[in-house]
Amino acid sequence: MAETTRRRLRSSTVMLGGMGVLAAALSACGSEPDKRCVDPNSYDLNRGYKVLDSKACKSTGGSGSSGGSSSGTGTTGRWYYGSNRSGGFADRGTFSKSQAVDRGGFGCSSSSGG
């Protein structure tokens, strides 16, 4: 009798572990890509784009890939997706959200519908 209980416990543990892996794989595909607000006019060949406070990107009207100009004063930022960050600079990313999503991750397909 005790052996039957132990066997059920093991199989339920395996089942829960498998469900956790599946959930992680599915959520990685559907999640937003990593993004940073950068100054698009600050590119440095060795360091990349200067990272700004996220407020500089929120004034541009959201997370659209065009970003662009703002009628306010100060530096207008754009969202930069899937980049590496080092010392206040971001590099090796893209300004296109759809390209960042197409790169995929664990368990994701890199094909695009158009």
DSSP file (Angstrom, degrees, kcal/mol; ACC not computed):
  #  RESIDUE AA STRUCTURE BP1 BP2  ACC     N-H-->O    O-->H-N    N-H-->O    O-->H-N    TCO  KAPPA ALPHA  PHI   PSI    X-CA   Y-CA   Z-CA
    1    1 A M     >        0   0    0      0, 0.0     4,-1.6     0, 0.0     3,-0.2   0.000 360.0 360.0 360.0 -43.9    0.0    0.0    0.0
    2    2 A A  H  >  +     0   0    0      1,-0.2     4,-1.9     2,-0.2     5,-0.1   0.837 360.0  56.2 -64.7 -32.2    2.8    2.5    0.9
    3    3 A E  H  > S+     0   0    0      2,-0.2     4,-2.3     1,-0.2    -1,-0.2   0.871 103.4  53.2 -68.1 -37.1    4.5    1.7   -2.4
    4    4 A T  H  > S+     0   0    0      2,-0.2     4,-2.1     1,-0.2    -1,-0.2   0.900 109.2  49.3 -64.1 -41.5    1.4    2.6   -4.4
    5    5 A T  H  X S+     0   0    0     -4,-1.6     4,-2.1     2,-0.2    -2,-0.2   0.906 111.2  49.4 -63.7 -42.5    1.3    6.0   -2.7
    6    6 A R  H  X S+     0   0    0     -4,-1.9     4,-2.3     1,-0.2    -2,-0.2   0.903 110.0  51.2 -65.0 -41.2    4.9    6.6   -3.4
    7    7 A R  H  X S+     0   0    0     -4,-2.3     4,-2.3     1,-0.2    -1,-0.2   0.905 110.2  48.7 -64.4 -41.7    4.5    5.8   -7.0
    8    8 A R  H  X S+     0   0    0     -4,-2.1     4,-2.3     1,-0.2    -1,-0.2   0.894 109.7  53.0 -64.2 -39.3    1.6    8.2   -7.4
    9    9 A L  H  X S+     0   0    0     -4,-2.1     4,-2.0     1,-0.2    -2,-0.2   0.923 109.7  48.2 -63.1 -43.9    3.5   10.9   -5.7
   10   10 A R  H  X S+     0   0    0     -4,-2.3     4,-2.4     1,-0.2    -2,-0.2   0.928 112.0  47.9 -63.3 -45.1    6.4   10.4   -8.1
   11   11 A S  H  X S+     0   0    0     -4,-2.3     4,-2.3     1,-0.2    -1,-0.2   0.867 111.7  49.8 -68.1 -33.8    4.2   10.4  -11.2
   12   12 A S  H  X S+     0   0    0     -4,-2.3     4,-2.5     2,-0.2    -1,-0.2   0.859 110.0  51.9 -71.1 -33.0    2.4   13.6  -10.1
   13   13 A T  H  X S+     0   0    0     -4,-2.0     4,-2.4    -5,-0.2    -2,-0.2   0.917 111.2  46.9 -65.9 -42.9    5.7   15.3   -9.4
   14   14 A V  H  X S+     0   0    0     -4,-2.4     4,-2.6     2,-0.2    -2,-0.2   0.914 112.1  50.9 -63.6 -42.6    6.9   14.4  -12.9
   15   15 A M  H  X S+     0   0    0     -4,-2.3     4,-2.2     1,-0.2    -2,-0.2   0.920 111.5  46.7 -61.9 -44.9    3.6   15.6  -14.4
   16   16 A L  H  X S+     0   0    0     -4,-2.5     4,-1.9     2,-0.2    -1,-0.2   0.894 112.3  50.7 -65.8 -39.2    3.8   18.9  -12.5
   17   17 A G  H  X S+     0   0    0     -4,-2.4     4,-1.9     2,-0.2    -2,-0.2   0.911 110.4  49.3 -63.6 -42.4    7.4   19.4  -13.6
   18   18 A G  H  X S+     0   0    0     -4,-2.6     4,-2.2     1,-0.2    -2,-0.2   0.886 109.3  51.7 -64.0 -39.5    6.5   18.7  -17.2
   19   19 A M  H  X S+     0   0    0     -4,-2.2     4,-2.6     1,-0.2    -1,-0.2   0.869 107.5  53.9 -65.2 -36.0    3.6   21.2  -17.1
   20   20 A G  H  X S+     0   0    0     -4,-1.9     4,-2.2     2,-0.2    -2,-0.2   0.914 108.9  47.5 -64.3 -43.1    6.0   23.8  -15.7
   21   21 A V  H  X S+     0   0    0     -4,-1.9     4,-2.2     2,-0.2    -2,-0.2   0.915 112.9  49.1 -63.9 -43.2    8.5   23.3  -18.6
   22   22 A L  H  X S+     0   0    0     -4,-2.2     4,-2.4     1,-0.2     5,-0.2   0.915 110.7  49.9 -62.6 -43.5    5.6   23.5  -21.1
   23   23 A A  H  X S+     0   0    0     -4,-2.6     4,-2.4     1,-0.2    -1,-0.2   0.900 110.5  50.3 -63.1 -40.8    4.2   26.7  -19.5
   24   24 A A  H  X S+     0   0    0     -4,-2.2     4,-1.7     2,-0.2    -1,-0.2   0.905 111.0  49.1 -64.1 -41.3    7.7   28.3  -19.6
   25   25 A A  H  X S+     0   0    0     -4,-2.2     4,-1.2     2,-0.2    -2,-0.2   0.921 113.9  45.1 -65.2 -43.9    8.1   27.5  -23.3
   26   26 A L  H  X S+     0   0    0     -4,-2.4     4,-1.5     1,-0.2    -2,-0.2   0.891 113.0  49.2 -68.9 -39.3    4.7   28.8  -24.2
   27   27 A S  H  X S+     0   0    0     -4,-2.4     4,-1.0     1,-0.2    -1,-0.2   0.812 104.9  59.3 -72.2 -27.9    5.1   32.0  -22.2
   28   28 A A  H  < S+     0   0    0     -4,-1.7    -1,-0.2    -5,-0.2    -2,-0.2   0.862 107.2  47.6 -65.9 -34.4    8.5   32.7  -23.7
   29   29 A C  H  < S+     0   0    0     -4,-1.2    -2,-0.2     1,-0.2    -1,-0.2   0.871 117.0  40.8 -73.2 -36.8    7.0   32.7  -27.2
   30   30 A G  H  < S+     0   0    0     -4,-1.5    -1,-0.2     2,-0.1    -2,-0.2   0.497  93.9 102.7 -92.5  -3.7    4.1   35.0  -26.3
   31   31 A S  S  < S-     0   0    0     -4,-1.0    -3,-0.0    -3,-0.1    -4,-0.0  -0.337  80.8 -94.3 -82.0 162.5    5.9   37.5  -24.1
   32   32 A E        -     0   0    0      1,-0.1    -1,-0.1    -2,-0.1     3,-0.1  -0.437  45.4-108.9 -68.2 144.1    7.0   40.9  -25.0
   33   33 A P        -     0   0    0      0, 0.0     2,-0.1     0, 0.0    -1,-0.1  -0.398  42.8 -89.0 -70.9 155.6   10.6   41.2  -26.2
   34   34 A D        -     0   0    0     66,-0.1    48,-3.4    -2,-0.1     2,-0.3  -0.443  56.3-173.9 -62.2 132.6   13.2   42.9  -23.9
   35   35 A K  E     -A   81   0A   0     46,-0.2     2,-0.3    -2,-0.1    46,-0.2  -0.974  17.5-171.0-136.8 150.4   13.2   46.6  -24.7
   36   36 A R  E     -A   80   0A   0     44,-2.0    44,-2.8    -2,-0.3     2,-0.6  -0.983  28.4-119.5-135.1 146.3   15.2   49.7  -23.6
   37   37 A C  E     +A   79   0A   0     15,-0.4    15,-3.4    -2,-0.3     2,-0.3  -0.772  43.6 173.9 -85.9 123.7   14.6   53.3  -24.3
   38   38 A V  E     -AB  78  51A   0     40,-2.6    40,-2.3    -2,-0.6    13,-0.2  -0.871  40.4-110.5-129.2 161.5   17.5   54.7  -26.2
   39   39 A D    >   -     0   0    0     11,-2.2     3,-1.9    -2,-0.3    11,-0.5  -0.844  26.6-156.1 -88.0 110.9   18.5   58.0  -28.0
   40   40 A P  T 3  S+     0   0    0      0, 0.0     3,-0.4     0, 0.0    -1,-0.1   0.660  90.5  54.6 -66.8 -13.9   18.4   57.1  -31.7
   41   41 A N  T 3  S+     0   0    0      1,-0.2    36,-0.0     9,-0.1    -2,-0.0   0.294  92.5  73.9 -98.7   9.5   20.9   59.9  -32.5
   42   42 A S    <   +     0   0    0     -3,-1.9    -1,-0.2     8,-0.1    -3,-0.1   0.141  60.2 151.9-109.7  20.1   23.6   58.8  -30.0
   43   43 A Y        -     0   0    0     -3,-0.4     2,-0.4     6,-0.1     6,-0.2  -0.292  22.5-170.1 -62.2 130.4   25.0   55.7  -31.7
   44   44 A D  B  >  -D   48   0B   0      4,-2.2     4,-2.9     1,-0.1     3,-0.2  -0.985  23.5-135.6-118.7 129.9   28.6   55.0  -30.9
   45   45 A L  T  4 S+     0   0    0     -2,-0.4    -1,-0.1     1,-0.2     4,-0.1   0.823 103.6  36.8 -56.2 -36.4   30.4   52.3  -33.0
   46   46 A N  T  4 S+     0   0    0      2,-0.1    -1,-0.2     1,-0.1    -3,-0.0   0.754 131.2  25.1 -88.9 -26.5   32.0   50.7  -29.9
   47   47 A R  T  4 S-     0   0    0      1,-0.3     2,-0.3    -3,-0.2    -2,-0.2   0.721  91.6-139.8-114.2 -26.8   29.2   51.0  -27.4
   48   48 A G  B  <  -D   44   0B   0     -4,-2.9    -4,-2.2    41,-0.1     2,-0.3  -0.780  54.0 -10.0 102.5-147.8   25.9   51.3  -29.2
   49   49 A Y  E     -E   90   0C   0     41,-3.0    41,-2.8    -2,-0.3     2,-0.3  -0.686  69.9-110.4 -94.5 144.2   23.0   53.6  -28.3
   50   50 A K  E     -E   89   0C   0    -11,-0.5   -11,-2.2    -2,-0.3     2,-0.3  -0.576  33.8-127.1 -72.5 128.4   22.8   55.6  -25.1
   51   51 A V  B     -B   38   0A   0     37,-2.8   -13,-0.3    -2,-0.3     2,-0.2  -0.616  29.1-167.2 -79.8 133.1   20.1   54.3  -22.8
   52   52 A L        -     0   0    0    -15,-3.4   -15,-0.4    -2,-0.3     2,-0.1  -0.619  33.8 -80.1-110.3 171.2   17.6   56.8  -21.6
   53   53 A D    >   -     0   0    0     -2,-0.2     3,-2.0     1,-0.1     4,-0.4  -0.488  44.6-117.3 -66.5 143.8   14.9   56.8  -18.9
   54   54 A S  T >> S+     0   0    0      1,-0.3     4,-1.7     2,-0.2     3,-1.0   0.720 109.7  73.7 -60.7 -20.7   11.8   55.1  -20.1
   55   55 A K  H 3> S+     0   0    0      1,-0.3     4,-1.2     2,-0.2    -1,-0.3   0.818  87.0  62.9 -61.7 -29.8    9.8   58.3  -19.8
   56   56 A A  H <4 S+     0   0    0     -3,-2.0    21,-1.4     1,-0.2    -1,-0.3   0.786 108.0  41.9 -67.1 -26.2   11.6   59.6  -22.9
   57   57 A C  H X4>S+     0   0    0     -3,-1.0     3,-1.4    -4,-0.4     5,-0.6   0.767 105.3  62.5 -89.4 -29.3   10.0   56.8  -24.9
   58   58 A K  H ><5S+     0   0    0     -4,-1.7     3,-1.1     1,-0.3     4,-0.3   0.792  95.6  61.5 -67.4 -26.1    6.5   57.1  -23.4
   59   59 A S  T 3<5S+     0   0    0     -4,-1.2    -1,-0.3     1,-0.2    -2,-0.1   0.621  91.1  69.5 -74.8 -11.3    6.2   60.6  -24.7
   60   60 A T  T < 5S-     0   0    0     -3,-1.4    -1,-0.2     2,-0.2    -2,-0.2   0.464 122.5 -94.3 -87.2  -0.5    6.5   59.3  -28.3
   61   61 A G  T < 5S-     0   0    0     -3,-1.1     2,-0.3    -4,-0.2     3,-0.2   0.779  72.8 -56.0  98.3  28.6    3.1   57.6  -28.1
   62   62 A G  S   <S-     0   0    0     -5,-0.6    17,-0.2    -4,-0.3    -2,-0.2  -0.701  85.1 -38.5 112.0-158.3    3.8   54.1  -27.1
   63   63 A S  S    S+     0   0    0     -2,-0.3    34,-0.2    15,-0.1    -1,-0.1   0.079  77.9 139.6-103.5  22.7    5.9   51.2  -28.3
   64   64 A G        -     0   0    0     -3,-0.2     3,-0.4     1,-0.1    15,-0.4  -0.263  61.4-120.3 -63.6 155.6    5.4   51.6  -32.0
   65   65 A S  S    S+     0   0    0      1,-0.2     3,-0.1     2,-0.1    -1,-0.1   0.651 106.6  63.1 -75.4 -13.5    8.5   50.9  -34.1
   66   66 A S        +     0   0    0      1,-0.2     2,-0.3    -6,-0.0    -1,-0.2   0.832  63.9 162.0 -82.2 -30.7    8.4   54.5  -35.6
   67   67 A G        +     0   0    0     -3,-0.4     2,-0.2     1,-0.1    -1,-0.2  -0.288  23.0 147.6  52.7-107.7    9.0   56.3  -32.3
   68   68 A G        -     0   0    0     -2,-0.3     2,-0.2    -3,-0.1    -1,-0.1  -0.553  39.6  -4.7  94.1-144.8   10.1   59.5  -33.9
   69   69 A S        -     0   0    0     -2,-0.2     2,-0.3    -9,-0.1     8,-0.0  -0.471  45.9-159.2 -99.5 162.8    9.7   63.1  -32.8
   70   70 A S        -     0   0    0      2,-0.2   -10,-0.1    -2,-0.2     6,-0.1  -0.976  23.5-133.9-136.0 149.0    7.9   64.8  -30.0
   71   71 A S  S    S+     0   0    0     -2,-0.3    -1,-0.0     2,-0.0    -2,-0.0   0.620  82.5  89.9 -79.1 -10.6    6.8   68.4  -29.7
   72   72 A G  S    S-     0   0    0    -13,-0.1    -2,-0.2     1,-0.1     2,-0.2  -0.181  83.6-100.0 -78.1 175.1    8.3   68.6  -26.2
   73   73 A T  S    S+     0   0    0      2,-0.1    -1,-0.1    -2,-0.0     2,-0.1  -0.491  77.8  41.8 -92.2 166.7   11.8   69.6  -25.3
   74   74 A G  S    S-     0   0    0     -2,-0.2     2,-0.4     2,-0.1     0, 0.0  -0.362 101.0 -29.7  93.5-175.7   14.6   67.3  -24.4
   75   75 A T        -     0   0    0     -2,-0.1     2,-0.5     1,-0.0    -2,-0.1  -0.623  53.6-145.9 -82.7 131.2   15.7   64.1  -26.0
   76   76 A T        -     0   0    0     -2,-0.4     2,-0.2    -6,-0.1   -19,-0.2  -0.855  19.9-155.9 -96.7 126.7   13.1   61.9  -27.6
   77   77 A G        -     0   0    0    -21,-1.4     2,-0.3    -2,-0.5   -38,-0.2  -0.511   7.2-150.0 -99.2 168.0   13.8   58.2  -27.2
   78   78 A R  E     -A   38   0A   0    -40,-2.3   -40,-2.6    -2,-0.2     2,-0.3  -0.966  29.9-102.8-131.1 150.5   12.8   55.2  -29.2
   79   79 A W  E     -A   37   0A   0    -15,-0.4     2,-0.5    -2,-0.3   -42,-0.2  -0.585  32.3-162.1 -74.4 133.1   12.2   51.6  -28.0
   80   80 A Y  E     -A   36   0A   0    -44,-2.8   -44,-2.0    -2,-0.3     3,-0.4  -0.980  13.5-149.7-120.9 116.6   15.2   49.4  -28.9
   81   81 A Y  E     +AC  35  94A   0     13,-3.3    13,-1.9    -2,-0.5   -46,-0.2  -0.631  61.0   2.4-100.1 144.1   14.3   45.7  -28.7
   82   82 A G  S    S+     0   0    0    -48,-3.4    -1,-0.2    -2,-0.3     2,-0.2   0.799  87.6 149.5  64.4  34.8   16.4   42.6  -27.9
   83   83 A S        -     0   0    0     -3,-0.4     2,-0.3   -49,-0.3     9,-0.2  -0.515  48.9-118.3-100.6 164.9   19.6   44.4  -27.1
   84   84 A N  E     -F   91   0C   0      7,-3.0     7,-2.3    -2,-0.2     2,-0.4  -0.783  29.3-146.6 -92.9 145.1   22.6   43.8  -24.9
   85   85 A R  E     +F   90   0C   0     -2,-0.3     2,-0.3     5,-0.2     5,-0.2  -0.954  24.3 163.4-119.6 134.3   23.2   46.5  -22.2
   86   86 A S  E >   -F   89   0C   0      3,-2.9     3,-1.2    -2,-0.4    -2,-0.0  -0.912  67.1 -20.4-150.7 119.7   26.6   47.5  -20.9
   87   87 A G  T 3  S-     0   0    0     -2,-0.3     3,-0.1     1,-0.3   -40,-0.0   0.828 127.3 -43.6  56.0  40.1   27.5   50.7  -19.0
   88   88 A G  T 3  S+     0   0    0      1,-0.3   -37,-2.8   -38,-0.1     2,-0.3   0.579 120.4 100.4  84.4   9.4   24.5   52.7  -20.0
   89   89 A F  E <   -EF  50  86C   0     -3,-1.2    -3,-2.9   -39,-0.2     2,-0.4  -0.939  55.9-151.7-127.2 151.3   24.6   51.7  -23.6
   90   90 A A  E     +EF  49  85C   0    -41,-2.8   -41,-3.0    -2,-0.3     2,-0.3  -0.972  20.8 169.9-123.8 137.4   22.5   49.2  -25.6
   91   91 A D  E     + F   0  84C   0     -7,-2.3    -7,-3.0    -2,-0.4     3,-0.1  -0.936  48.3  36.2-143.1 163.3   23.8   47.3  -28.7
   92   92 A R  S    S+     0   0    0     -2,-0.3     2,-0.2    -9,-0.2    -1,-0.1   0.850  88.7 107.4  63.1  40.4   22.9   44.5  -31.1
   93   93 A G        -     0   0    0     -3,-0.1     2,-0.3   -10,-0.1   -11,-0.2  -0.390  60.6-118.9-122.3-157.4   19.2   45.0  -31.0
   94   94 A T  B     -C   81   0A   0    -13,-1.9   -13,-3.3    -2,-0.2   -11,-0.1  -0.992  10.7-139.1-149.5 150.4   16.6   46.4  -33.4
   95   95 A F  S    S+     0   0    0     -2,-0.3     2,-0.7   -15,-0.2   -16,-0.1   0.547  84.9  90.2 -84.1  -8.2   14.1   49.2  -33.5
   96   96 A S     >  -     0   0    0      1,-0.2     4,-1.7   -15,-0.1     5,-0.1  -0.807  61.0-162.8 -94.9 116.2   11.5   46.9  -35.0
   97   97 A K  H  > S+     0   0    0     -2,-0.7     4,-2.1     1,-0.2     5,-0.2   0.894  91.3  55.1 -62.5 -40.3    9.4   45.1  -32.4
   98   98 A S  H  > S+     0   0    0      1,-0.2     4,-2.2     2,-0.2    -1,-0.2   0.865 106.4  50.7 -65.3 -35.2    8.3   42.5  -35.0
   99   99 A Q  H  > S+     0   0    0      2,-0.2     4,-1.2     1,-0.2    -1,-0.2   0.890 109.2  51.4 -67.3 -37.8   11.9   41.6  -35.8
  100  100 A A  H  < S+     0   0    0     -4,-1.7     4,-0.5     1,-0.2    -2,-0.2   0.888 112.2  46.1 -65.6 -38.6   12.7   41.2  -32.1
  101  101 A V  H >< S+     0   0    0     -4,-2.1     3,-1.2     1,-0.2    -2,-0.2   0.879 107.7  57.7 -69.9 -38.7    9.7   38.8  -31.7
  102  102 A D  H 3< S+     0   0    0     -4,-2.2    -1,-0.2     1,-0.3    -2,-0.2   0.755  92.0  69.2 -65.0 -24.8   10.6   36.9  -34.9
  103  103 A R  T 3< S-     0   0    0     -4,-1.2    -1,-0.3    -3,-0.2    -2,-0.2   0.825  91.3-172.1 -62.5 -29.1   14.1   36.1  -33.4
  104  104 A G    <   -     0   0    0     -3,-1.2     2,-0.2    -4,-0.5    -1,-0.1  -0.067  13.3-136.0  71.0-170.6   12.1   33.9  -31.0
  105  105 A G    >   -     0   0    0    -80,-0.1     3,-2.0    -3,-0.1     2,-0.3  -0.699  57.6  -7.6-158.8-151.8   13.4   32.1  -28.0
  106  106 A F  T 3  S-     0   0    0      1,-0.3   -77,-0.1    -2,-0.2   -78,-0.1  -0.413 134.2  -3.0 -62.1 117.9   13.2   28.7  -26.3
  107  107 A G  T 3  S+     0   0    0     -2,-0.3     2,-0.3     1,-0.3    -1,-0.3   0.599 103.9 127.7  78.9  11.4   10.5   26.7  -28.2
  108  108 A C    <   -     0   0    0     -3,-2.0     2,-0.3    -5,-0.1    -1,-0.3  -0.749  57.8-124.9-104.5 150.2    9.6   29.5  -30.6
  109  109 A S        -     0   0    0     -2,-0.3    -5,-0.1     1,-0.1    -3,-0.0  -0.715   8.3-153.9 -88.1 140.0    9.4   29.4  -34.3
  110  110 A S        +     0   0    0     -2,-0.3     2,-0.1    -7,-0.1    -1,-0.1   0.384  60.8 109.0 -95.3   4.8   11.4   32.0  -36.2
  111  111 A S        -     0   0    0     -8,-0.0     2,-0.3     2,-0.0    -2,-0.1  -0.489  55.5-150.1 -81.0 153.5    9.2   32.0  -39.2
  112  112 A S        -     0   0    0     -2,-0.1    -2,-0.1     1,-0.1    -1,-0.0  -0.919  17.1-139.4-125.8 149.4    7.0   35.0  -39.9
  113  113 A G              0   0    0     -2,-0.3    -1,-0.1     1,-0.1    -2,-0.0   0.533 360.0 360.0 -83.8  -6.4    3.6   35.3  -41.7
  114  114 A G              0   0    0      0, 0.0    -1,-0.1     0, 0.0    -2,-0.0   0.362 360.0 360.0 153.5 360.0    4.5   38.5  -43.5
